[in-house]
Amino acid sequence: MTRADRLRQAGERAADEAAKEVYQAILSRSPEHDFSPTLDRVLAVCDLLGDPQRAFRTVHVTGTNGKTSTTRMIERLVREHGLRTGRFTSPHLTSVRERIAIDGESLSAERFVEVWQDVAPYVNIVDERSAAAGGLSGH
């Protein structure tokens, strides 16, 4: 193994650890038994971000069984027509990053951490506003 290979592997391990830390931070937010069954806080964060979900066309798949398979088939068909895709499915088997794919590829550990670092300040703003209004803080 070359020195470059060892450095690359060390970088990948560090990125994986950072992604695990981000996921643990996300999981540590309001526990399952202490949640508000509304989308208010999610919508507030989206609003602060400029409602990015309105910037692209979507296919929303719902139901009891087969959603991931159906979603992957739709994604592949769309990509075969030369369009870029983003996919979010749940749950995951080994890593939360399996849930998120861009053009069929799972999100890298580095990108997962980068995106959380970009979004976290907005989540914190909404948490602070929610707590000030007597609601959940997310922490």
Residue frames as a rotation matrix with the C-alpha (Angstrom) as fourth column:
MET 1
0.588 0.809 0.000 0.00
0.809 -0.588 0.000 0.00
0.000 0.000 -1.000 0.00
THR 2
-0.220 -0.670 0.709 1.37
0.637 -0.649 -0.416 3.37
0.739 0.360 0.569 -0.96
ARG 3
-0.838 -0.142 -0.526 1.68
0.504 -0.571 -0.648 6.34
-0.208 -0.809 0.550 1.35
ALA 4
-0.818 0.574 -0.038 -1.05
-0.527 -0.721 0.450 8.10
0.231 0.388 0.892 -0.66
ASP 5
-0.172 0.765 -0.620 -3.38
0.022 0.632 0.774 5.12
0.985 0.120 -0.125 -0.14
ARG 6
-0.384 -0.030 -0.923 -2.72
0.876 0.304 -0.375 5.14
0.292 -0.952 -0.091 3.62
LEU 7
-0.963 0.022 -0.267 -3.39
0.073 -0.938 -0.339 8.89
-0.258 -0.346 0.902 3.79
ARG 8
-0.580 0.800 -0.152 -6.59
-0.513 -0.214 0.831 8.50
0.632 0.560 0.535 1.77
GLN 9
-0.096 0.532 -0.841 -7.79
0.454 0.776 0.439 5.72
0.886 -0.339 -0.316 4.07
ALA 10
-0.653 -0.192 -0.732 -6.95
0.754 -0.252 -0.607 7.77
-0.068 -0.949 0.309 7.16
GLY 11
-0.941 0.330 -0.073 -8.90
-0.337 -0.933 0.129 10.70
-0.026 0.146 0.989 5.71
GLU 12
-0.309 0.860 -0.406 -11.87
-0.269 0.330 0.905 8.45
0.912 0.389 0.130 4.97
ARG 13
-0.240 0.180 -0.954 -11.82
0.804 0.588 -0.092 7.06
0.544 -0.789 -0.286 8.53
ALA 14
-0.883 -0.118 -0.454 -11.70
0.377 -0.757 -0.535 10.59
-0.281 -0.643 0.713 9.96
ALA 15
-0.754 0.652 -0.083 -14.62
-0.567 -0.582 0.583 11.66
0.331 0.487 0.809 7.73
ASP 16
-0.185 0.689 -0.700 -16.63
0.190 0.724 0.663 8.58
0.964 -0.010 -0.265 8.76
GLU 17
-0.481 -0.053 -0.875 -16.04
0.869 0.102 -0.484 9.39
0.115 -0.993 -0.003 12.44
ALA 18
-0.965 0.138 -0.225 -17.09
-0.100 -0.980 -0.169 13.02
-0.244 -0.141 0.960 11.90
ALA 19
-0.504 0.825 -0.254 -20.26
-0.461 -0.009 0.887 11.83
0.730 0.564 0.385 10.10
LYS 20
-0.193 0.404 -0.894 -21.06
0.643 0.740 0.196 9.50
0.741 -0.537 -0.403 13.02
GLU 21
-0.768 -0.138 -0.625 -20.63
0.597 -0.508 -0.621 12.40
-0.232 -0.850 0.472 15.44
VAL 22
-0.859 0.505 -0.085 -23.02
-0.498 -0.787 0.365 14.55
0.117 0.356 0.927 13.39
TYR 23
-0.257 0.796 -0.549 -25.58
-0.098 0.543 0.834 11.74
0.962 0.267 -0.062 13.29
GLN 24
-0.361 0.086 -0.928 -25.31
0.869 0.394 -0.301 11.27
0.339 -0.915 -0.217 17.07
ALA 25
-0.946 0.026 -0.325 -25.84
0.111 -0.912 -0.396 15.02
-0.306 -0.410 0.859 17.51
ILE 26
-0.604 0.776 -0.183 -28.94
-0.572 -0.262 0.777 14.81
0.555 0.574 0.602 15.33
LEU 27
-0.134 0.547 -0.827 -30.23
0.331 0.811 0.483 11.81
0.934 -0.209 -0.290 17.30
SER 28
-0.666 -0.203 -0.718 -29.61
0.740 -0.051 -0.671 13.59
0.100 -0.978 0.184 20.61
ARG 29
-0.827 0.451 0.334 -32.12
-0.375 -0.887 0.270 16.28
0.418 0.098 0.903 19.69
SER 30
-0.173 0.814 0.555 -35.58
-0.979 -0.080 -0.187 16.07
-0.108 -0.575 0.811 21.32
PRO 31
-0.909 -0.221 0.353 -36.05
-0.235 0.972 0.003 12.43
-0.344 -0.080 -0.936 22.19
GLU 32
-0.812 0.568 -0.133 -38.78
0.169 0.447 0.878 10.33
0.559 0.690 -0.459 20.65
HIS 33
-0.208 0.771 -0.602 -41.06
0.963 0.270 0.013 10.68
0.172 -0.577 -0.798 23.69
ASP 34
0.010 0.127 -0.992 -40.72
0.510 -0.854 -0.104 14.48
-0.860 -0.505 -0.073 23.77
PHE 35
-0.865 -0.328 0.380 -41.62
0.478 -0.310 0.822 15.57
-0.152 0.892 0.425 20.28
SER 36
-0.295 0.759 -0.581 -44.07
-0.351 -0.652 -0.673 17.97
-0.889 0.006 0.458 18.77
PRO 37
-0.322 0.175 0.930 -46.12
0.651 0.755 0.084 16.17
-0.688 0.632 -0.357 16.09
THR 38
0.816 0.502 -0.287 -46.13
0.135 -0.648 -0.750 19.13
-0.562 0.574 -0.596 13.72
LEU 39
0.296 -0.708 0.641 -43.97
0.948 0.134 -0.290 20.28
0.120 0.694 0.710 10.86
ASP 40
0.978 0.210 -0.015 -43.76
0.210 -0.969 0.129 23.83
0.012 -0.129 -0.992 12.22
ARG 41
0.474 -0.864 -0.170 -40.06
-0.223 -0.304 0.926 23.71
-0.852 -0.401 -0.337 13.13
VAL 42
-0.199 -0.508 0.838 -39.13
0.716 0.509 0.479 21.92
-0.670 0.695 0.262 9.89
LEU 43
0.483 0.468 0.740 -41.06
0.852 -0.445 -0.275 24.52
0.201 0.764 -0.614 7.89
ALA 44
0.948 -0.162 -0.274 -39.39
-0.031 -0.904 0.426 27.32
-0.317 -0.395 -0.862 9.85
VAL 45
0.012 -0.992 0.123 -35.91
0.088 0.124 0.988 25.98
-0.996 -0.001 0.088 9.02
CYS 46
-0.134 -0.002 0.991 -36.91
0.950 0.283 0.129 25.58
-0.280 0.959 -0.036 5.36
ASP 47
0.844 0.494 0.211 -38.21
0.530 -0.829 -0.179 29.15
0.086 0.262 -0.961 5.35
LEU 48
0.653 -0.672 -0.349 -34.90
-0.210 -0.604 0.769 30.45
-0.728 -0.429 -0.535 6.75
LEU 49
-0.323 -0.800 0.505 -33.09
0.281 0.429 0.859 28.50
-0.904 0.419 0.086 4.03
GLY 50
-0.565 0.156 -0.810 -35.27
-0.686 -0.634 0.357 30.06
-0.458 0.757 0.465 1.32
ASP 51
0.422 0.802 0.423 -37.53
-0.475 0.593 -0.650 27.01
-0.772 0.074 0.631 0.85
PRO 52
-0.523 -0.746 -0.412 -35.01
-0.752 0.176 0.636 25.01
-0.401 0.643 -0.653 -1.20
GLN 53
-0.604 0.342 0.720 -37.52
0.282 0.937 -0.208 22.18
-0.745 0.078 -0.662 -1.57
ARG 54
0.515 0.839 -0.174 -39.50
0.165 -0.296 -0.941 24.40
-0.841 0.456 -0.291 -3.97
ALA 55
0.097 -0.602 -0.793 -36.54
-0.756 -0.563 0.335 24.75
-0.648 0.566 -0.509 -6.33
PHE 56
-0.841 -0.421 -0.340 -36.85
-0.541 0.636 0.551 21.32
-0.016 0.647 -0.762 -7.95
ARG 57
0.148 0.888 -0.435 -39.45
-0.819 0.357 0.450 18.87
0.554 0.289 0.780 -9.18
THR 58
-0.665 -0.359 0.655 -40.16
-0.710 0.575 -0.406 15.92
-0.231 -0.735 -0.638 -6.90
VAL 59
-0.015 0.644 -0.765 -41.74
-0.298 0.728 0.618 12.51
0.955 0.237 0.181 -6.84
HIS 60
-0.455 -0.042 0.889 -43.06
-0.890 0.000 -0.456 11.70
0.019 -0.999 -0.037 -3.38
VAL 61
-0.283 0.289 -0.915 -43.60
-0.207 0.913 0.352 7.97
0.937 0.289 -0.198 -2.81
THR 62
-0.392 0.234 0.890 -45.80
-0.919 -0.063 -0.389 6.87
-0.034 -0.970 0.240 0.10
GLY 63
0.417 0.614 -0.670 -47.31
-0.549 0.758 0.352 3.62
0.724 0.221 0.653 1.28
THR 64
0.814 -0.003 0.580 -46.61
-0.518 0.445 0.730 0.66
-0.261 -0.895 0.361 3.48
ASN 65
0.328 -0.684 0.651 -44.28
0.265 0.729 0.632 -1.58
-0.907 -0.035 0.420 1.49
GLY 66
0.268 -0.304 0.914 -41.92
0.930 0.328 -0.163 -1.22
-0.250 0.894 0.371 -1.45
LYS 67
0.943 0.147 -0.300 -41.18
0.102 -0.982 -0.160 2.49
-0.318 0.121 -0.940 -1.22
THR 68
0.145 -0.966 -0.213 -37.40
-0.386 -0.253 0.887 2.15
-0.911 -0.046 -0.410 -1.44
SER 69
-0.414 -0.266 0.870 -37.57
0.578 0.662 0.477 -0.23
-0.703 0.701 -0.120 -4.41
THR 70
0.523 0.699 0.487 -40.09
0.838 -0.318 -0.444 2.00
-0.156 0.640 -0.752 -6.17
THR 71
0.829 -0.251 -0.500 -38.02
-0.142 -0.959 0.246 5.08
-0.541 -0.133 -0.830 -5.45
ARG 72
-0.200 -0.972 0.127 -34.86
-0.142 0.157 0.977 3.47
-0.969 0.177 -0.169 -6.81
MET 73
-0.203 0.197 0.959 -36.68
0.877 0.471 0.089 2.43
-0.435 0.860 -0.269 -10.00
ILE 74
0.843 0.535 0.056 -38.06
0.517 -0.777 -0.360 5.95
-0.149 0.332 -0.931 -10.49
GLU 75
0.509 -0.735 -0.449 -34.63
-0.300 -0.640 0.707 7.41
-0.807 -0.225 -0.546 -9.84
ARG 76
-0.411 -0.717 0.564 -33.01
0.279 0.490 0.826 5.13
-0.868 0.496 -0.001 -12.41
LEU 77
0.177 0.570 0.802 -35.64
0.965 0.058 -0.255 5.94
-0.192 0.819 -0.540 -15.04
VAL 78
0.945 0.169 -0.279 -35.21
0.156 -0.985 -0.071 9.67
-0.287 0.023 -0.958 -14.50
ARG 79
0.173 -0.965 -0.194 -31.42
-0.311 -0.241 0.919 9.36
-0.934 -0.099 -0.342 -14.68
GLU 80
-0.293 -0.232 0.928 -31.71
0.686 0.624 0.373 7.38
-0.666 0.746 -0.024 -17.93
HIS 81
0.612 0.556 0.562 -33.40
0.787 -0.501 -0.361 10.47
0.081 0.663 -0.744 -19.37
GLY 82
-0.125 -0.838 0.531 -30.30
0.691 -0.458 -0.560 12.49
0.712 0.297 0.636 -18.54
LEU 83
0.496 0.360 0.790 -31.64
-0.259 -0.807 0.530 14.27
0.829 -0.468 -0.308 -15.47
ARG 84
-0.705 -0.702 0.103 -29.86
-0.236 0.096 -0.967 14.63
0.669 -0.706 -0.234 -12.13
THR 85
0.383 0.855 -0.351 -31.51
0.095 0.342 0.935 13.05
0.919 -0.391 0.050 -9.13
GLY 86
-0.684 -0.418 0.599 -31.52
-0.611 -0.122 -0.782 13.30
0.400 -0.900 -0.172 -5.37
ARG 87
0.111 0.706 -0.699 -33.05
-0.007 0.704 0.710 10.53
0.994 -0.074 0.083 -3.29
PHE 88
-0.632 -0.208 0.747 -34.01
-0.746 -0.097 -0.659 10.30
0.209 -0.973 -0.094 0.38
THR 89
0.193 0.670 -0.717 -35.31
-0.183 0.743 0.644 7.03
0.964 0.007 0.266 1.79
SER 90
-0.434 -0.263 0.861 -35.70
-0.889 -0.030 -0.457 5.67
0.146 -0.964 -0.221 5.28
PRO 91
0.841 -0.532 0.099 -34.65
-0.252 -0.222 0.942 3.66
-0.479 -0.817 -0.321 7.20
HIS 92
0.275 -0.825 -0.493 -31.01
-0.844 0.039 -0.535 2.80
0.461 0.563 -0.685 6.66
LEU 93
0.819 -0.018 -0.573 -29.16
0.136 0.977 0.163 -0.45
0.557 -0.212 0.803 7.37
THR 94
0.275 -0.812 -0.515 -25.66
0.949 0.314 0.012 0.58
0.152 -0.492 0.857 8.41
SER 95
-0.745 -0.564 -0.357 -25.20
0.599 -0.801 0.016 4.32
-0.295 -0.202 0.934 7.89
VAL 96
0.153 0.821 -0.551 -27.58
0.358 -0.565 -0.743 7.26
-0.921 -0.084 -0.381 7.79
ARG 97
-0.388 -0.395 -0.833 -25.79
-0.553 -0.623 0.553 8.34
-0.737 0.675 0.023 4.63
GLU 98
-0.876 0.153 0.457 -27.45
0.397 0.766 0.506 5.40
-0.273 0.624 -0.732 2.81
ARG 99
0.028 0.985 -0.169 -30.70
0.705 -0.139 -0.696 7.37
-0.709 -0.100 -0.698 3.01
ILE 100
0.599 0.121 -0.792 -29.38
-0.223 -0.924 -0.310 10.23
-0.769 0.362 -0.527 0.89
ALA 101
-0.103 -0.632 0.768 -28.15
0.742 0.465 0.483 9.80
-0.662 0.620 0.421 -2.67
ILE 102
0.294 0.082 -0.952 -27.21
-0.497 -0.838 -0.225 12.23
-0.816 0.540 -0.206 -5.42
ASP 103
0.239 -0.115 -0.964 -27.32
-0.955 0.154 -0.255 10.78
0.177 0.981 -0.073 -8.92
GLY 104
0.738 0.231 -0.634 -27.52
-0.239 0.968 0.074 7.28
0.631 0.097 0.770 -7.44
GLU 105
-0.201 -0.896 -0.396 -24.49
0.342 0.314 -0.886 7.63
0.918 -0.313 0.243 -5.16
SER 106
0.571 0.359 -0.738 -24.79
0.795 -0.017 0.607 7.71
0.206 -0.933 -0.295 -1.38
LEU 107
0.841 -0.232 0.488 -23.71
-0.267 -0.964 0.001 10.97
0.470 -0.131 -0.873 0.20
SER 108
-0.030 -0.931 -0.363 -20.06
0.331 0.334 -0.883 10.90
0.943 -0.147 0.298 1.26
ALA 109
0.239 0.024 -0.971 -19.16
0.970 0.032 0.240 11.29
0.037 -0.999 -0.015 4.91
GLU 110
-0.768 -0.603 -0.217 -17.44
0.604 -0.794 0.072 14.58
-0.216 -0.076 0.974 4.09
ARG 111
-0.721 0.542 0.432 -20.50
0.007 -0.617 0.787 15.99
0.693 0.571 0.440 2.33
PHE 112
0.227 0.807 -0.545 -22.85
0.654 0.288 0.700 14.80
0.722 -0.516 -0.462 5.11
VAL 113
-0.077 -0.359 -0.930 -20.78
0.943 -0.328 0.048 16.74
-0.323 -0.874 0.364 7.66
GLU 114
-0.940 -0.315 0.130 -20.53
0.341 -0.859 0.382 19.81
-0.008 0.404 0.915 5.36
VAL 115
-0.359 0.884 0.300 -24.28
0.188 -0.246 0.951 19.94
0.914 0.398 -0.078 4.83
TRP 116
0.388 0.487 -0.782 -25.00
0.854 0.130 0.504 19.60
0.347 -0.864 -0.365 8.55
GLN 117
-0.421 -0.615 -0.667 -22.52
0.800 -0.598 0.046 22.39
-0.427 -0.514 0.744 9.31
ASP 118
-0.910 0.141 0.390 -24.29
0.163 -0.744 0.648 24.58
0.381 0.653 0.654 6.72
VAL 119
-0.090 0.996 0.020 -27.78
0.149 -0.007 0.989 23.85
0.985 0.092 -0.148 8.09
ALA 120
-0.179 -0.008 -0.984 -27.07
0.913 0.370 -0.169 23.65
0.366 -0.929 -0.060 11.84
PRO 121
-0.965 -0.176 -0.197 -27.04
0.245 -0.876 -0.417 27.43
-0.099 -0.450 0.888 12.45
TYR 122
-0.573 0.818 0.044 -30.55
-0.551 -0.424 0.719 27.69
0.607 0.388 0.694 10.99
VAL 123
0.058 0.535 -0.843 -31.74
0.398 0.762 0.511 24.74
0.916 -0.365 -0.169 13.06
ASN 124
-0.570 -0.353 -0.742 -30.31
0.815 -0.128 -0.566 26.46
0.105 -0.927 0.360 16.15
ILE 125
-0.940 0.292 0.177 -32.18
-0.280 -0.956 0.088 29.69
0.195 0.034 0.980 15.31
VAL 126
-0.103 0.962 -0.253 -35.46
-0.394 0.194 0.898 27.78
0.913 0.192 0.359 15.09
ASP 127
-0.080 0.001 -0.997 -34.66
0.730 0.681 -0.058 25.89
0.678 -0.733 -0.055 18.31
GLU 128
-0.887 -0.318 -0.334 -34.02
0.461 -0.634 -0.621 29.16
-0.014 -0.705 0.709 20.14
ARG 129
-0.706 0.693 0.142 -37.23
-0.577 -0.681 0.451 30.72
0.410 0.237 0.881 18.81
SER 130
0.041 0.733 -0.679 -39.21
-0.008 0.680 0.733 27.62
0.999 -0.025 0.034 19.75
ALA 131
-0.327 -0.249 -0.912 -37.77
0.855 0.334 -0.397 27.53
0.403 -0.909 0.104 23.26
ALA 132
-0.998 -0.066 -0.022 -38.43
0.069 -0.926 -0.372 31.27
0.004 -0.373 0.928 23.72
ALA 133
-0.408 0.912 -0.026 -42.06
-0.705 -0.297 0.644 30.68
0.580 0.281 0.764 22.74
GLY 134
-0.083 0.343 0.936 -42.35
-0.905 0.367 -0.215 27.88
-0.417 -0.865 0.280 25.31
GLY 135
0.835 0.384 -0.394 -42.00
-0.534 0.737 -0.414 25.05
0.131 0.556 0.821 22.81
LEU 136
0.805 -0.565 0.182 -39.40
0.494 0.808 0.321 22.40
-0.328 -0.169 0.929 22.24
SER 137
0.532 -0.694 -0.485 -35.79
-0.587 -0.715 0.379 23.44
-0.610 0.083 -0.788 21.86
GLY 138
0.827 -0.210 -0.521 -34.52
-0.352 0.529 -0.772 20.36
0.438 0.822 0.364 20.05
HIS 139
-0.243 -0.970 0.019 -31.74
-0.564 0.125 -0.816 19.86
0.789 -0.210 -0.577 22.60
